[in-house]
């Protein structure tokens, strides 16, 4: 198939699509995108089709992938089944699992991957039962459609159970605001973790798997603000992380980049969620690894051998959130790489990132963080 692929059709047209296209172009492939939002960052790199132009998007593409995990499964399935095309990677079963926190955690447990204790909740009564069974505090989440901490309620006391149900209960009937698809809520036991980490791995069409190092993630107001790559003092966690993500990749017969987010606890790693796509916590790899997550994803999708995931130099990725900072001041520091997403400024929106890769890492990161604050 590799030789007949010229154009990759990507579901979604955000910054992830833009960076996938940057990697694809380097390897000789073009990308087109399926995206309804106006001013999609990826438009700078290829034609953007709206969902009502699906036929034209299909005609323009030789193989399909995605950069947006809430891509409608129905659309994904229809693309995957087109016999005259090269398929959809990752497979739609991965998309289905990743779109439903209950299915995701059930799969983790089926594969003997540790999770927090959890229960499905479909009524106020069931929420009260969950609070008794799991204990308080607990975290109530929509099982579909949540992102960046949205669709979540941390219940600390019995008095808050009613408010939590009032806020999220609508998701059970489809009136919850985040998606139109009715689905039970998930109640999760609250976990005391020391830090949050993620592992990104890529699986090729022949089943070959390569792993990026475990990285440490920091959030501000529920949004990823900083990734430290590799995570410090994490060697003892690497085997468990690789085993976990390796099991998921093989079970799903996955092709492409997959991300697994985990909590670090005294008793090891607890899996939180997967993203069936390239991930913000892997942006450091553009400069910090021999082959970036974006290039490796494209390689997997078109059937090329995977590239080297090893770290060139420790790096720290800082997201630019809300407003752009002065590029002159940022780039006055050496060992700093700026990525601008061509998005309008808006509070809480990821509009760019900076990767710091220098011997004076801590000092330079502190200086850049000051510029971003
Ligand atoms: P999530 O959308 O599942 O990634 O959750 C967003 C954030 O909430 C995570 O990054 C954690 O900081 C926190 N969180 C989520 N689930 C739990 C849990 N069960 N216990 C404690 N903190 C949690």
Boltz pocket constraint, residues with backbone or C-beta under 6 A from the ligand:
constraints:
  - pocket:
      binder: B
      contacts: [[A, 116], [A, 139], [A, 146], [A, 147], [A, 148], [A, 149], [A, 150], [A, 188], [A, 189], [A, 190], [A, 191], [A, 192], [A, 196], [A, 219], [A, 222], [A, 272], [A, 273]]
      max_distance: 6.0
